[in-house]
Amino acid sequence: MDYGLGVRLDRPFPQAVEAVTAALKEQGFGVLTTIDVRATLREKLGEELEDYLILGACNPGLAHRALRADRRIGLLLPCNVVVRADGDATVVEAVDPQMLVTLAGPGGGLDEVADEAARRLGAALDSLRS
């Protein structure tokens, strides 16, 4: 089962992070949290990992609609977007919002929210290709 949307960018990690944040903003998403997995693993375990960030992206309008449809959906919010170094390239992957419906079950208005979130996240990732 594929649970993510992704794109591979031929640009350095720091530039990719800036571009991802801007592309998300263009689609109405803000970044609520940034988890630096590399720094955390180094600090807590003494382990090394490539540059690896988890961005907690949220579109307030979509989040509100999802919460109106199912209060428990907050367990699956915000949408995680991973930015990670892969050699000289950077990989950007976002959770597929359709997984929300798969986990929560169809109906109740989540289908439409997931469709729109998927469209917006897909558009953000597509914009990074240029």
C-alpha positions, 0 to 999 in steps of 0.5 A: 500500500502506497501512503504517500505522494512524493517528488525528487528534487535536484537541489540541495536540502536547505533550498528544498526546505525553503521551496517546500515551505513556500509551495505549501503556503501557496496552497494554503498550508502553514507549517505548525511544527518542524521536527529535525529527526537528524538532530534528535537521533544524534542528541538522544541516541548518538546515531547519524542520519541524513538531513531529515525533517518532518513538517507538520503542515496544516490548512486551517480551513480543511482541518476545520472541515475535517474536525466538524466531520469527525472530532477524532480525526485530530489524531491524524492531523496535521499532514506530515511532509518529509524533506530528506537528503538523498545523495545530492538530491532531496526527496519530498514526500507528503502523507496521502490525505486519502489515507485519512478516509481509509483509516477513519472510514468513508462518509461523514464529509471526510471524503471531500476534505481528503480529496481537496487536501490531496489536490492541494498537496499534489499541486504543491509538490508538482510546483516544486518540479519546475 
